[in-house]
Amino acid sequence: AVPAGTWQGQQIPSLGEWIMRNAKIPITEYEALGDQFNPVKFSADEWVRIAAQAGMKYLVITSKHHDGFCMFRSPSNPYNIVDATPFDRDPMAELAKACAKYGLKLCFYYSQAQDWHAPGGAGHWEEANGKGWHSADSYTRPAEDFAQYLEDVVKPNLQELLTQYGPIGLIWFDTPVIITREQSEDLRDYVHSLQPNCLVSGRVGHDVGDYGSMGDNQIPVGRVQGGWETP
């Protein structure tokens, strides 16, 4: 949100949310944007009230995108909006309170495989070997490193999201890339172990979610079997 699609005076092609990768911004330089991130006009009550008036039944908000930054208080990861910005508030806690007030279900988007910040995450910037995001194989990771990332980063984050904010309607995973079927199933089961009624989106990978998900803005050409959505 701070660079708004521009880096070092240049407009970076494609989605603004991908600017860290597309502009090949080193981790230390991207981290510094946290010093400027202070959305003081944010009002969870206003957001959820308008959503309820519009007839929405649930609200899905990004808790961690591919840049690895947590938009919630994370005891396991200091790279979060409470500890790494002057905002010093947990917007997810405020949204949880507002959702309870207006009768909406709170749901979280969470990038489970791509993490350009955390070691072991798919697409992580490898400053040590100089390859970084210039290489075609930047998504590949040693299997043991990615497995460790899931244990050290993803599961602690999911535990926080599913225990700090009351009942959660769903976890909207995204871009499974290098995740294995067994790892997708393990994340699905882990979510259900913490909140049995919490849905797991199809983008957890390998069609093991609780329902299917089309591609972004995709419209099916015919009848789709089972539960599904199009974002």
Helices and strands as residue ranges (DSSP letters): E 6-7, E 10-11, G 16-18, H 19-22, H 27-31, G 32-36, H 44-53, E 58-64, H 91-102, E 105-111, G 132-134, H 143-149, I 150-154, H 155-161, E 168-174, H 181-194, E 199-200, G 202-204, E 212-213, E 228-229
